[in-house]
Amino acid sequence: MGSWRVTVQNHHRRSGGRPQGRPEGPLARHGDLALYGRDGEISCVDAEGLVRWRRPCAGRPNAAHLSGGRALVTTDSFEYTAWGHLGPALLLDLDDGALVAELRGERGTALGDGRFVLGLEGYGAFDTWAYDRDATLVDSWRSYGHYVVGGGLRVVETDRRRPTGSRVVRLLPGGGIESGPLLADPQAPAPVVLADGTVLVLDAGVLRAVGHDLDATVLAELLPLSGDDLHRFTGTLRRTADGLTVTLVERHPTRMGGYTTHRWTLGLESPN
C-alpha cells in the first residue's frame, strides 16, 4: 500500500449538533434515472422529472442499490417488531418496479450484472448473502458491515460487541474470509474509498488506511477513544475536493440532549 498522508488543517469543537438523520435527495442514481423513497412508497424518476413508476412498500425506504436493471431497496418498518425496526429488503425490476423478491437484510451493495450482496447483524445473525438477479442465493459468509466493492469484496465489519471482534476482511468465493486488521470500534462509520482502492476507516477516533492486501497503517490519531466511551460518539467520514472532513458527535455522559461536535478538516496527500 502506498503511503497516503494527511495533515490536520483545522479542528473545531462546539456545543450542540446531535447526529443527523438520513439526508434528503434520491436513494440512488443510475444514468438518467433516480430512485426516491418516502414513507410507504418507492418511485423512479427520469432526468426530466417524469415519474416512470411508483411502488407501495410496507415501510420507510432508507437505501437503494442499482445493478443490471435491478434495484435492491432496504427499508425500516413503521412498527417495532422482533427484529426491531428492520423492514423488508425489496429486489425490484428497475424498468417497471415489479417485485422480484422480498428478502431480509439491513445493508447491501451492488456487484454488477444484476447481482447484490445483502447483510444482517443482530439476534444471532452476523451474515452476508450474495444473490443473483433472480434472487437466487449463490454464496454466504459469516461477516457483516460496510461493503467495499473493488479488489474483491471487502467489509469493514460492525459487530456491535464489546470487546469487538470486528475486522476489515475480504470475502472469498465459497464462504471463505480473509482476515485483515482488528478494529477498536464495533460500529465504525461508513468508510471512504480512495481512487487506488485504499479504504479509510474512522476507528474509535483514529483514522486508518487499509490497502488491497488488507495491510493497515495509522494516518492520524484525532481523538482516540476508550472502549468505555465509544457508545457516546457517532462519527462520519467524508471525502472533499481537497481532502477529508471528519466529524465526531459526542453525547454528554449525564445531561440528556447535551452534545458536543468535533470536526477536523484534513489535507490528503497521495503516494508518489
Secondary structure, 3 states (H helix, E strand, C coil): CCCCEEEEEEEEEEECCCCCCCCCCCCEEECCEEEEEECCEEEEECCCCCEEEEEECCEEEEEEEEECCEEEEEEEEEEEECCEEEEEEEEEECCCCCEEEEEECCEEEEEECCEEEEEEEECCEEEEEEECCCCCEEEEECCCEEEEECCCEEEEECCCCCCCCCEEEEEEHHHEEEEEEECCCCCCCCCEECCCCCEEEEECCEEEEECCCCCEEEEEECCCCCCCCHHHEEEEEEECCCEEEEEEEEECCCCCCCEEEEEEEEEEECCC
